[in-house]
Amino acid sequence: MKFIMRFLFTFVLFISYSSNHLKAQTTGNFIKASIGFGSSTSHYEEKNPEIIDGFGFYTQGEYVMGITKWFSVRPYLGAIFTSTDEDKIKNPQGYKVETNAFFLGTKVRLCAPIPWVAPFVETGVGASIGSFATYTEFVNEKKNGVLTHIPIGFGLAIGRKNNIELGVSFYSNLSAQQSFGGFTAGYSFPLN
């Protein structure tokens, strides 16, 4: 525990000192577009070793308000469409985890001010609108409509202007007992 606290303290000091000298993200307004591989999974670890997850398509757009070089606010809008492989659904129990939804909300991002490769972490709150099915050994949920979610993301902003991103975004949806998200690549376009 002491090691973690020391590391976090050193990291915060490094960010504070170097944020005036380095550019991890620029201030101003941008549009960021992301596309990637979508995934849906149950919140519970199943006893059956065969994983019954959903896979598919993920896309998201963000309006980025870069307040400082290390902090930004990001309203977002996106869509995810996942389904469980038909061979896995043919199991006797019919286990599956699927998400077909549009989602929106607002995130805040902390970005380390490191040139060319800047790690970031983000979180916020949002809503998902669509269909959510979670049928596993421990969960039997099907929800339709509007559900709240909590986004959590991390990744790297790369390039000379840090406008290319590789990241992972997950959205925890407690009422449907599932999380969905994507492994994405994105690009930020400046607004003048």
Summary of the structure (lengths in Angstrom):
residues: 192
radius of gyration: 18.6
end to end distance: 45.8
largest distance: 60.4
contacts: 633
relative contact order: 0.22
helix: 11%
strand: 62%
